[in-house]
Amino acid sequence: MSMTLPREPSSFNPKQDSSLTEGGEGKYKSVRELFGTDEDVYIMDAKNTGNIGRFLNHSCSPNIFVQNVFVDTHDLRFPWVAFFTLSYVRAGTELTWNYNYDIGSVPGKELSCYCGSSECKGRLL
Ligand SMILES: C[S@@+](CC[C@H](N)C(=O)[O-])C[C@H]1O[C@@H](n2cnc3c(N)ncnc32)[C@H](O)[C@@H]1O
């Protein structure tokens, strides 16, 4: 018999988590500053921890796509972020998705794309 523990939305305040700060200085840069103070946003940041999905690379010709799925609540703020294949994928093939970042949207940040696709746009950011 398998038991499934209830999955609760968690709250997280980076300013209260001492593992993310060192000597009062922020150890990791928060992306919260990219949003306005009046914007009520939830950010899923897998930089330091997360499941295997955080290792999926971007490709300009991806073989999977991402979709929000509502499993344990219909609260739009707490979807499961699910990946589905776009077509048959042979075992051993790297799974990649299109990050769909807006190139030039993060001031001072440029990221070249190395997906290797013939349709590569050359940049992630
Ligand atoms: C979600 S992580 C993917 C896993 C990461 N490659 C790793 O080894 O931990 C996203 C980061 O991987 C890198 N990355 C993913 N796809 C890329 C691509 N097509 N070209 C260049 N860098 C990529 C970028 O540094 C990006 O910020």
The ligand as an SDF file (V2000), in Angstrom:
LIG
                    3D

 27 29  0  0  0  0  0  0  0  0999 V2000
   17.4700   25.1340  -15.6610 C   0  0  0  0  0  0  0  0  0  0  0  0
   19.2100   25.2410  -15.8340 S   0  0  0  0  0  0  0  0  0  0  0  0
   19.5470   23.8830  -16.8870 C   0  0  0  0  0  0  0  0  0  0  0  0
   20.5590   22.9430  -16.3000 C   0  0  0  0  0  0  0  0  0  0  0  0
   21.9720   23.4480  -16.3790 C   0  0  0  0  0  0  0  0  0  0  0  0
   22.5270   23.2660  -17.7130 N   0  0  0  0  0  0  0  0  0  0  0  0
   22.8470   22.7060  -15.3920 C   0  0  0  0  0  0  0  0  0  0  0  0
   23.7720   21.9970  -15.7810 O   0  0  0  0  0  0  0  0  0  0  0  0
   22.5900   22.7980  -14.1800 O   0  0  0  0  0  0  0  0  0  0  0  0
   19.3130   26.6470  -16.8790 C   0  0  0  0  0  0  0  0  0  0  0  0
   20.6840   27.1310  -17.1850 C   0  0  0  0  0  0  0  0  0  0  0  0
   21.3590   26.2120  -18.0420 O   0  0  0  0  0  0  0  0  0  0  0  0
   22.0530   26.9080  -19.0560 C   0  0  0  0  0  0  0  0  0  0  0  0
   21.4600   26.5850  -20.3510 N   0  0  0  0  0  0  0  0  0  0  0  0
   20.3600   25.8400  -20.5700 C   0  0  0  0  0  0  0  0  0  0  0  0
   20.0980   25.7150  -21.8580 N   0  0  0  0  0  0  0  0  0  0  0  0
   21.0630   26.4050  -22.5000 C   0  0  0  0  0  0  0  0  0  0  0  0
   21.3420   26.6690  -23.8650 C   0  0  0  0  0  0  0  0  0  0  0  0
   20.5890   26.2110  -24.8480 N   0  0  0  0  0  0  0  0  0  0  0  0
   22.4230   27.4260  -24.1550 N   0  0  0  0  0  0  0  0  0  0  0  0
   23.2050   27.9100  -23.1790 C   0  0  0  0  0  0  0  0  0  0  0  0
   22.9970   27.7050  -21.8710 N   0  0  0  0  0  0  0  0  0  0  0  0
   21.9380   26.9620  -21.5330 C   0  0  0  0  0  0  0  0  0  0  0  0
   21.9310   28.3900  -18.7450 C   0  0  0  0  0  0  0  0  0  0  0  0
   23.0300   28.7550  -17.9450 O   0  0  0  0  0  0  0  0  0  0  0  0
   20.6560   28.4430  -17.9390 C   0  0  0  0  0  0  0  0  0  0  0  0
   20.6240   29.5440  -17.0590 O   0  0  0  0  0  0  0  0  0  0  0  0
  1  2  1  0
  2  3  1  0
  2 10  1  0
  3  4  1  0
  4  5  1  0
  5  6  1  0
  5  7  1  0
  7  8  2  0
  7  9  1  0
 10 11  1  0
 11 12  1  0
 11 26  1  0
 12 13  1  0
 13 14  1  0
 13 24  1  0
 14 15  1  0
 14 23  1  0
 15 16  2  0
 16 17  1  0
 17 18  1  0
 17 23  2  0
 18 19  1  0
 18 20  2  0
 20 21  1  0
 21 22  2  0
 22 23  1  0
 24 25  1  0
 24 26  1  0
 26 27  1  0
M  CHG  2   2   1   9  -1
M  END
$$$$
